């Protein structure tokens, strides 16, 4: 059984819809979480997009900037913070520089 040109086009469209487009969205999710877009795109295209999708759900964005502990609740907050986002207490601004 041989496929003609229109049947190959249909197969290509289905392949793109169920393999390539979801892989692109997985890579976009990884990029939003400050991971490699290209790395996750290649990984998703090679092994399928379902496993990398689950991996991206557990990734957290990398923290940028200096952090310190809140003196009241000991949670990490940004160095520039004047109020703790966890406990709501107002903090004295102390620069680390």
C-alpha distances in whole Angstrom, upper triangle without the diagonal:
4,7,10,13,14,12,13,16,16,15,17,20,19,20,23,24,24,24,26,29,30,30,33,35,35,37,39,40,41,43,45,46,47,44,42,39,37,38,36,33,32,33,31,28,28,28,28,30,31,34,35,36,38,40,41,42,45,46,49,50,52,56,57,61,64,64,67,68,70,73,73,70,68,65,64,64,64,67,68,68,71,70,68,65,65,68,69,73,74,74,77,75,75,74,73,74
4,7,10,12,9,10,13,14,13,15,18,18,18,21,23,23,23,25,27,29,29,31,33,34,35,37,39,40,41,43,45,45,43,40,37,35,36,35,32,31,31,30,26,27,28,27,29,31,33,34,35,37,39,40,41,44,45,48,49,51,54,56,59,62,63,66,67,69,72,72,69,68,64,63,63,63,66,67,67,70,69,67,64,64,67,68,72,73,73,75,74,74,72,71,72
4,7,8,6,6,10,10,10,12,14,15,15,18,20,20,21,22,24,26,27,28,30,31,32,34,36,37,38,40,42,43,40,38,35,33,34,33,29,29,30,28,24,25,26,25,27,29,31,32,33,35,37,38,39,42,43,46,46,49,52,53,57,60,61,64,65,66,70,70,67,66,62,60,61,60,63,64,64,67,66,64,61,61,65,66,69,70,70,73,71,71,70,69,70
4,6,5,6,9,10,11,12,15,16,17,19,20,21,22,23,25,27,28,29,31,33,33,35,37,38,39,41,43,44,41,39,36,34,35,34,31,30,31,29,26,27,29,27,29,31,34,34,35,37,39,39,41,44,44,47,47,50,53,54,58,61,62,65,66,68,71,71,68,67,63,62,62,61,64,65,65,68,67,65,62,62,66,67,70,71,71,73,72,72,70,70,70
4,5,5,6,9,10,10,12,14,15,16,18,20,21,21,22,25,26,26,29,31,31,32,35,36,37,39,41,41,39,37,33,32,33,32,28,28,30,28,24,26,28,26,28,30,33,33,33,36,38,37,39,42,42,45,45,47,51,52,55,58,59,63,64,65,69,69,66,65,61,60,59,59,62,62,62,65,64,63,60,60,64,65,68,69,69,71,69,70,68,67,68
4,5,5,6,9,10,11,13,14,15,17,19,20,20,21,24,25,25,28,30,30,31,34,35,36,38,40,41,39,36,33,32,33,32,28,28,30,27,24,26,28,26,27,29,32,32,32,35,37,36,38,41,41,44,44,47,50,51,54,58,59,62,63,64,68,68,65,64,60,59,58,58,61,61,61,64,63,61,58,59,62,63,66,67,67,70,68,69,67,66,67
4,5,5,6,9,10,11,12,14,15,17,18,19,20,22,24,25,27,28,29,31,33,34,35,37,39,40,38,36,32,31,32,30,27,27,28,26,23,24,25,23,25,27,30,30,30,33,35,35,36,39,40,43,43,46,49,50,54,57,58,61,62,63,67,67,63,63,59,57,57,57,60,60,60,63,62,61,57,58,61,62,65,66,67,69,67,68,67,66,67
4,5,5,6,9,10,10,12,14,15,16,16,18,21,21,22,25,26,27,29,31,32,33,35,37,37,35,33,30,28,29,28,24,24,25,23,20,21,23,21,23,25,28,28,28,31,33,33,35,38,38,41,41,43,47,48,51,55,55,59,60,61,65,65,62,61,57,55,55,55,58,58,58,62,61,59,56,56,60,61,64,65,65,67,65,66,64,63,64
4,5,5,6,9,10,11,12,14,15,15,16,19,20,21,23,25,25,27,29,30,31,33,35,36,34,31,28,27,28,27,23,23,25,23,20,22,23,21,22,25,28,28,27,31,32,32,33,37,37,39,39,42,45,46,50,53,54,57,58,59,63,63,60,59,55,54,54,53,56,56,56,59,58,57,54,54,58,58,62,63,63,65,63,64,62,61,62
4,5,5,6,9,10,11,12,14,15,16,18,19,20,22,24,25,26,28,30,31,32,34,36,34,32,28,27,29,27,23,24,25,22,19,22,23,20,21,23,26,26,26,29,31,31,32,35,36,38,39,41,45,46,49,53,53,56,57,58,62,62,59,58,54,53,53,52,55,56,56,59,57,56,52,53,56,57,60,61,62,64,63,63,62,61,62
4,5,5,6,9,10,11,12,13,15,16,18,19,21,22,24,25,27,28,29,31,33,34,32,30,27,25,26,24,21,21,22,20,17,18,19,17,19,21,23,24,24,27,29,29,30,33,34,37,37,40,43,44,48,51,52,55,56,57,61,61,57,56,53,51,51,51,54,55,55,58,57,55,51,52,55,56,59,61,61,63,62,62,61,60,61
4,5,5,6,9,10,10,10,12,15,15,16,19,20,21,23,25,26,27,29,31,31,29,27,24,22,24,22,19,19,20,18,15,17,18,16,17,20,23,23,23,26,27,27,29,32,32,35,35,37,41,42,45,49,49,52,54,55,59,59,56,55,51,49,49,49,52,52,52,55,54,53,50,50,54,54,58,59,59,61,59,60,58,57,58
4,5,5,6,9,10,10,11,13,15,15,17,19,20,21,23,25,26,27,29,30,29,27,23,22,24,22,19,19,21,18,15,18,19,17,17,19,22,22,22,25,27,26,28,31,31,34,34,36,40,41,44,48,48,51,52,54,57,57,54,53,50,48,48,47,50,51,50,54,53,51,48,48,52,52,56,57,57,59,58,58,57,56,57
4,5,5,6,8,10,10,12,14,15,17,18,20,21,23,24,26,27,29,30,28,27,23,23,24,21,18,19,20,17,15,17,17,15,15,17,20,21,20,23,25,25,26,29,30,32,33,36,39,40,44,47,48,51,51,53,56,56,53,52,48,47,47,47,50,50,50,53,52,50,47,47,51,51,55,56,56,59,57,58,57,56,57
4,5,5,6,7,9,11,11,13,15,16,18,19,21,22,24,25,27,28,26,24,21,20,21,18,15,16,17,14,11,13,14,12,13,15,18,18,18,21,23,23,24,27,28,30,31,34,37,38,42,45,46,49,50,51,55,55,51,50,47,45,45,45,48,49,49,52,51,49,46,46,50,51,54,55,55,58,56,56,55,54,55
4,6,5,5,6,9,10,10,13,14,15,17,19,20,21,23,25,26,24,22,18,18,19,17,14,15,16,13,11,14,15,12,12,15,18,17,17,20,22,21,23,26,26,29,29,31,35,36,40,43,43,47,48,49,53,53,50,49,45,43,43,43,46,46,46,49,48,47,43,44,48,48,51,52,53,55,53,54,52,52,52
4,6,6,6,7,10,11,12,14,15,16,18,20,21,22,24,26,24,23,19,19,20,18,15,17,17,14,12,16,16,13,12,14,17,17,16,19,21,20,22,25,25,28,28,31,34,36,39,42,43,46,47,48,52,51,48,47,44,42,42,42,45,45,45,48,47,45,42,42,46,47,50,51,51,54,52,53,52,51,52
4,6,7,7,9,11,12,13,15,16,17,19,21,22,23,25,23,22,19,19,19,16,14,15,15,12,11,14,13,10,9,11,14,15,14,17,19,19,20,23,24,26,27,30,34,35,39,42,42,45,46,47,50,50,47,46,42,41,41,41,45,45,45,48,46,44,41,41,45,46,49,50,51,53,52,53,51,51,52
4,6,6,6,9,11,11,13,15,16,17,19,21,22,23,21,19,16,16,16,13,11,12,12,9,7,10,10,7,7,10,13,13,12,16,17,17,19,22,22,25,26,28,32,33,37,40,40,43,44,46,49,49,46,45,41,40,40,40,43,44,44,47,46,44,41,41,44,45,49,50,50,52,51,51,50,49,50
4,6,5,6,9,10,11,13,15,15,17,19,20,21,19,17,14,13,14,12,9,10,11,8,7,10,12,9,8,12,14,13,13,17,18,17,19,22,22,24,25,27,30,32,35,38,39,42,43,45,49,49,46,44,41,39,39,39,42,42,42,45,45,43,40,40,44,45,48,49,49,51,49,50,48,47,48
4,5,5,6,9,10,11,13,14,15,17,19,20,19,17,14,14,15,13,10,12,13,10,10,13,14,11,9,12,15,14,13,16,17,16,18,21,21,23,23,26,29,30,34,37,38,41,42,43,47,47,44,43,39,37,37,37,40,40,40,43,42,41,37,38,42,42,45,46,47,49,47,48,46,46,47
4,5,5,6,9,10,11,12,14,15,17,19,17,16,13,14,15,11,10,12,12,8,9,13,12,9,6,9,12,10,9,12,14,13,14,18,18,20,21,24,27,29,32,35,36,39,39,41,44,44,41,40,36,35,35,35,38,39,38,41,40,38,35,36,39,40,43,44,45,47,45,46,45,44,46
4,5,5,6,9,10,11,12,14,16,17,15,13,10,11,11,8,6,8,8,5,6,10,10,7,5,8,10,9,8,12,13,12,14,17,17,19,20,22,26,27,31,34,34,37,38,40,44,44,41,39,36,34,34,34,37,38,38,41,40,38,35,36,39,40,43,44,44,46,45,45,44,43,44
4,5,5,6,9,10,10,12,14,15,14,12,9,9,11,9,6,9,11,8,9,12,13,11,9,12,14,11,10,14,15,13,15,18,17,19,19,21,24,26,29,32,33,36,38,39,43,43,40,39,35,33,33,32,35,36,36,39,39,37,34,35,38,39,42,43,43,45,43,43,42,41,42
4,5,5,6,9,10,11,13,14,13,13,10,12,13,10,9,12,12,10,11,15,15,12,9,11,13,11,9,12,13,11,12,16,15,17,17,20,23,24,28,31,31,34,35,37,40,40,38,37,33,31,31,30,34,34,34,37,36,34,31,32,35,36,39,40,40,43,41,42,40,40,41
4,5,5,6,9,10,11,13,11,11,9,11,11,7,7,10,10,7,10,13,12,10,7,9,10,7,5,9,9,7,10,13,12,14,15,18,21,23,26,29,30,33,33,35,39,39,36,34,31,29,29,29,32,33,33,36,35,33,30,30,34,35,38,39,39,41,40,40,39,38,40
4,5,5,6,9,10,11,9,8,5,7,8,5,5,9,9,8,10,13,13,12,9,12,12,9,8,12,11,9,12,14,12,14,14,16,20,21,25,28,28,32,33,35,38,39,36,34,31,29,29,28,31,32,32,35,35,33,30,31,35,35,38,39,39,41,39,39,37,36,38
4,5,5,6,9,10,9,9,6,9,11,9,8,12,13,11,13,16,17,15,12,14,15,11,10,13,13,10,12,15,13,14,13,16,19,20,23,26,27,30,32,33,37,37,35,33,30,28,27,26,29,30,30,33,32,31,28,29,33,33,36,37,37,39,37,37,36,35,36
4,5,5,6,9,9,10,8,12,12,9,10,14,13,12,15,17,17,15,12,13,13,10,8,11,10,7,8,11,10,11,11,14,17,18,22,25,25,28,29,31,34,34,32,30,27,25,25,24,28,28,28,31,30,28,25,26,30,30,33,34,34,37,35,36,34,34,35
4,5,5,6,5,7,6,9,9,7,9,12,11,11,14,16,16,15,12,13,13,9,9,11,9,6,9,10,8,9,9,12,15,17,20,23,24,27,28,30,33,34,31,29,26,24,24,23,26,27,27,31,30,28,25,26,30,31,33,34,34,36,34,34,33,32,33
4,5,5,5,6,5,9,10,9,10,13,13,13,16,18,19,18,15,17,16,12,12,14,13,9,12,13,11,11,9,11,14,15,19,22,23,26,28,30,33,34,32,30,26,24,23,22,25,26,26,30,29,28,25,26,30,31,33,34,33,35,33,33,31,31,32
4,5,7,9,9,13,13,12,13,17,17,16,19,21,21,20,17,18,18,14,13,15,13,10,11,13,10,10,8,10,13,14,17,21,21,24,26,27,31,31,29,28,24,22,21,20,23,23,24,27,26,25,22,23,27,27,30,31,30,32,30,31,30,29,30
4,6,9,10,13,13,12,14,17,16,16,19,21,21,20,17,17,16,13,12,13,11,8,9,10,7,6,4,7,10,12,16,18,19,22,23,25,29,29,26,25,21,19,19,18,21,22,22,26,25,23,21,21,25,26,28,29,29,31,29,29,28,27,29
4,7,9,12,12,11,14,16,16,17,20,21,21,21,18,19,18,15,15,16,13,10,13,13,9,8,6,7,10,10,14,17,18,22,23,25,29,30,28,26,22,20,19,18,21,22,22,26,26,24,22,23,27,28,30,30,29,31,29,29,27,26,27
4,6,9,8,8,11,13,13,14,16,18,18,18,16,17,16,12,13,14,11,9,12,12,9,9,8,9,12,13,17,20,21,24,26,28,32,33,30,28,25,22,22,21,24,25,26,29,29,27,25,26,30,31,33,33,32,34,32,32,30,29,30
4,6,5,6,8,10,11,12,14,15,16,17,15,17,16,12,13,15,13,11,14,15,12,13,12,12,16,16,20,23,24,27,29,32,35,36,34,32,28,26,26,25,27,28,29,33,33,31,29,30,34,34,36,37,36,37,35,35,33,31,32
4,6,5,6,9,10,10,12,14,16,15,13,16,15,12,13,15,13,11,15,16,13,15,13,15,18,19,22,25,27,30,32,34,38,38,36,34,30,28,28,27,29,30,31,34,34,33,30,31,35,36,38,38,38,39,37,37,35,34,35
4,6,5,6,8,10,11,12,14,15,13,16,16,12,14,17,15,14,17,18,16,18,17,18,21,21,25,28,29,33,35,37,41,42,39,37,34,31,31,30,32,33,34,38,38,36,34,35,38,39,41,42,41,42,40,40,38,36,37
4,5,5,6,8,10,11,12,13,12,15,14,10,13,15,13,12,16,16,14,16,16,17,20,21,25,27,29,32,34,36,39,41,38,36,32,30,30,29,32,33,34,38,37,36,33,34,38,39,41,42,41,42,40,40,38,36,37
4,5,5,6,8,10,10,11,9,11,10,7,9,12,10,9,13,14,12,15,15,16,20,21,25,28,29,32,33,35,39,40,37,35,31,29,30,29,32,33,34,37,37,34,32,32,36,37,40,41,40,42,40,40,38,37,38
4,5,5,6,9,10,10,9,12,12,9,11,14,13,12,15,17,16,18,18,19,23,24,28,31,32,35,36,38,42,43,40,38,35,32,33,32,35,36,36,40,39,37,34,35,39,40,42,43,43,45,42,43,41,39,40
4,5,5,6,9,10,10,13,13,10,13,16,14,14,18,19,18,20,20,21,25,26,30,33,34,37,38,41,44,45,42,40,37,34,35,34,37,38,39,42,42,40,37,38,42,43,45,46,45,47,45,45,43,41,42
4,5,5,6,7,8,11,9,7,10,13,11,12,15,16,15,19,19,21,24,26,29,32,33,36,37,39,43,43,40,38,35,33,34,33,36,38,38,42,41,39,36,36,40,41,44,45,44,46,44,44,42,41,42
4,6,6,5,4,8,8,6,8,11,11,11,14,16,16,19,20,21,25,27,31,33,34,37,38,40,43,44,40,39,35,33,34,34,37,38,38,42,41,39,36,36,40,41,44,45,45,47,45,45,43,42,43
4,6,6,7,10,11,10,12,15,15,15,18,20,19,22,23,25,28,30,33,36,37,40,41,43,47,47,44,42,39,37,38,37,40,41,41,45,44,42,39,40,43,45,47,48,48,50,48,48,46,45,46
4,6,8,11,11,10,13,15,15,16,19,20,20,23,24,26,29,31,35,37,38,41,42,44,48,48,45,43,40,38,39,39,41,43,43,47,46,44,41,41,45,46,49,50,49,51,49,49,47,46,47
4,7,9,8,8,11,13,13,15,17,18,19,22,24,25,29,31,35,37,37,40,41,43,46,47,43,41,38,37,38,38,41,42,43,46,45,42,40,39,43,45,47,49,48,51,49,49,47,46,47
4,6,7,8,9,11,12,14,16,18,18,22,23,25,29,31,35,37,37,40,41,43,46,46,43,41,38,36,37,38,41,42,42,45,44,42,39,38,42,44,46,48,48,50,49,49,47,46,47
4,6,6,6,9,10,11,13,15,16,19,20,23,26,28,32,35,35,37,38,40,43,43,40,39,35,34,34,35,38,39,39,42,41,38,35,35,39,40,43,45,45,47,46,46,45,43,45
4,6,5,7,9,10,11,13,15,18,20,23,26,29,33,35,34,37,37,39,42,42,38,37,34,33,34,34,38,39,38,42,40,37,34,34,37,39,42,44,44,47,45,46,45,44,45
4,5,5,6,9,10,12,13,17,19,21,25,27,31,33,32,35,35,37,40,40,37,35,32,31,32,33,36,38,37,41,39,36,33,33,36,38,41,43,43,45,44,44,43,42,43
4,5,5,6,9,10,11,14,16,18,22,24,28,30,30,32,33,35,38,38,35,34,30,29,30,30,33,35,35,38,37,34,31,31,35,36,39,41,40,43,41,41,40,39,40
4,5,5,7,9,10,13,15,18,21,24,28,30,30,32,32,34,38,37,34,33,29,28,29,29,33,34,33,37,35,33,30,29,33,34,37,39,39,42,40,41,40,39,41
4,6,5,7,9,13,15,18,21,24,28,29,29,31,31,32,36,35,32,31,28,27,28,29,32,34,33,36,34,31,28,28,31,33,36,38,38,41,40,40,39,38,40
4,5,6,7,10,13,15,18,21,25,27,26,29,29,31,34,34,31,29,26,25,26,27,30,32,31,34,33,30,27,27,30,32,35,37,36,39,38,38,37,35,37
4,5,5,8,10,13,16,19,23,25,24,27,27,29,33,33,29,28,25,23,24,24,28,29,29,32,31,28,25,25,29,30,33,34,34,37,35,36,35,34,35
4,6,8,11,14,17,20,23,25,24,26,27,28,31,31,28,27,23,22,23,24,27,29,28,31,29,26,23,23,27,28,31,33,33,36,35,35,35,34,36
4,7,10,12,15,18,22,23,22,24,24,26,29,29,25,24,21,20,21,22,26,27,26,30,28,25,22,21,25,27,30,31,31,34,33,33,33,32,34
4,7,9,12,15,18,20,20,22,22,24,28,28,25,23,20,18,19,20,23,25,24,28,27,24,21,21,25,26,29,30,30,32,31,31,30,29,31
4,6,9,12,15,17,16,19,19,21,24,25,22,20,17,15,16,16,20,21,21,24,23,20,18,18,22,23,25,27,26,28,27,27,27,26,28
4,6,9,12,15,15,18,19,21,24,25,22,21,17,15,15,14,18,19,19,22,22,20,17,18,22,23,25,26,25,27,25,26,24,24,25
4,6,10,12,12,15,17,20,23,24,22,20,16,13,14,13,16,17,18,22,21,19,18,19,22,23,25,25,24,26,24,24,22,21,22
4,7,8,9,12,14,16,20,21,19,17,14,11,10,9,12,14,14,18,18,16,15,16,20,20,22,22,21,22,20,20,18,17,19
4,7,9,12,15,17,21,23,21,19,16,12,11,9,11,12,14,17,18,17,16,18,21,21,22,22,20,21,19,19,17,16,17
4,7,10,14,16,19,21,20,18,16,12,10,7,8,9,11,15,17,16,16,18,21,21,21,20,18,19,16,15,13,12,13
4,7,11,13,16,18,18,15,14,10,9,6,5,8,10,14,15,15,15,17,19,20,19,18,16,16,14,12,10,9,11
4,7,10,13,15,14,12,10,6,5,4,5,8,9,12,13,12,13,14,16,17,16,16,14,14,13,12,11,10,13
4,7,9,12,12,9,8,6,6,6,6,9,9,12,12,11,12,13,14,15,14,14,11,12,11,10,10,9,13
4,6,9,8,5,5,5,6,8,9,12,11,12,12,9,11,11,12,13,12,13,11,12,12,12,13,12,16
4,5,6,5,5,6,7,9,10,12,10,10,9,7,9,9,9,10,9,10,8,10,11,12,14,14,18
4,6,6,8,10,10,13,12,14,12,12,11,9,12,12,10,12,9,10,8,10,12,12,14,15,19
4,6,8,11,11,14,15,16,13,13,11,9,11,10,8,10,7,10,9,12,14,15,18,18,22
4,6,9,10,14,15,17,14,14,12,9,10,8,7,10,9,12,11,14,16,17,19,20,23
4,7,9,12,13,16,14,15,13,10,12,9,10,12,12,14,12,15,16,16,18,17,21
4,6,10,12,14,12,14,12,8,9,7,9,11,12,14,13,15,16,16,18,17,21
4,7,9,12,10,13,12,9,9,9,11,13,13,14,13,15,15,15,15,15,18
4,6,8,7,10,9,7,7,8,11,11,12,12,11,13,12,13,13,13,17
4,5,5,9,10,9,9,12,14,14,14,13,11,13,11,11,11,11,14
4,6,9,10,10,12,14,16,15,15,13,11,11,8,8,7,8,11
4,7,9,10,12,15,16,15,14,12,10,10,7,8,8,10,12
4,6,7,9,11,13,11,11,9,8,9,7,9,10,12,15
4,7,9,12,12,10,9,6,5,6,6,9,11,14,16
4,6,9,9,6,6,4,5,8,9,12,14,17,19
4,5,6,5,5,6,7,11,11,14,16,17,20
4,6,6,8,10,11,14,14,17,18,19,23
4,6,8,11,12,16,17,18,20,21,24
4,6,9,11,14,16,18,21,22,25
4,7,9,13,15,17,20,22,25
4,6,10,12,15,18,20,23
4,7,9,12,15,18,21
4,6,9,12,14,17
4,6,10,12,15
4,6,10,12
4,7,9
4,5
4
